[in-house]
Amino acid sequence: VVVKAGAYLRVHCSPRRYPEAARVNWRERIVTETDDYVLLDKPGGVPVHASLDNSIETALECTTRALSHEASSPPCSLYSLHRLDVPTHGLLVMGKTLRFTSHFNALLRDRRVHKEYKALTWHPPALGKHVHYMENSRRSPKALSTHAQKGWQECVLVVHRVERKDSAELSPPALAIMREQLD
């Protein structure tokens, strides 16, 4: 790589690393692939998209590489349509075309996509509806409020059921993430 004189160069001496990305067979995690999208069973311990200091160990990049290694497939670009937090595993939709990406974003905006989660928590949440409001901005982290704010997005979580699990029932990655939070 040649860096031109006067160019801005950023070096991350201690980038955030996601070793789970190297342990996963990304091709086997693809649940469905069409000409328009990829449905991936994202493992926990891997971010969906690049951060400032790591653009390699992400679900988007690893899935793109897995698809590009197939001789019958031309290289593709994948678009992030929604996120799952780093510790979260579950189904992730990635767009392959701008047309589908626009369509899916409209479905999300119009609240026509139903999302359902199973969560692992230290303390069980109360059953029922929980509402908060999130500032509509590009920056992260987003500002949150328990009171409605003009122009802010309403976020609704409905807790239907709470089950107690023994640690022996949890996957090794889930246990590792919970142990990290104790430190």
Residue, then its C-alpha position, 0 to 999 in steps of 0.5 A: v500500500v502506498v500512502k501519498a504525501g499529505a494523506y491522513l493515516r490512522v493507525h490503531c495499535s489496539p483495535r477491538r478484536y472479535p475472535e469468534a469471526a475466525r471460528v465460524n464457517w460463514r457459508e454454513r450460517i447462511v439460511t437463505e440466499t436469493d438474488d436480492y438478499v441473504l438471511l444469515d444466522k449471525p453468531g454472537g460475539v461478532p459485530v454486524h458492520a465495521s467499526l472505526d478500528n476493525s472492518i474485517e471481523t464483521a458479519l457483513e465482511c465475513t459473509t461477503r468473503a464466504l459468498s465470493h469464494e464460490a466460483s459460480s458467484p460473482p463478487c457481491s456487495l452486501y448492505s446492512l439493513h438492520r443490526l444485532d448487538v455484538p453479543t446477540h446471535g440471530l437472523l440478520v437480513m443483508g441486502k444484495t441489491l439497492r432495490f431490495t435494500s430500499h424496499f426492506n428499509a421502507l418495511l422497517r420504517d413503516r413498522r411492517v417487520h415483526k421482530e421477536y427476541k429471546a434475551l439472556t439477562w441477569h435480572p428478569p424484566a417485568l412482563g408487559k409493554h416497555v416504551h422508550y424514545m430514541e433521538n433520530s440522529r446518525r450519531s451513536p450512541k443515541a440519546l434515549s428518554t422515557h418521555a415522548q420527544k418531538g421527532w424522536q422514534e418510539c421504541v416498544l418492547v413487549v415481554h411475553r414470557v420469562e424463563r429461568k435457565d440453569s447455566a448448564e443450558l447456556s452455550p459456551p459463547a453466551l456464558a463467556i459473554m456473561r462472565e465478561q460482564l461480571d469483570 
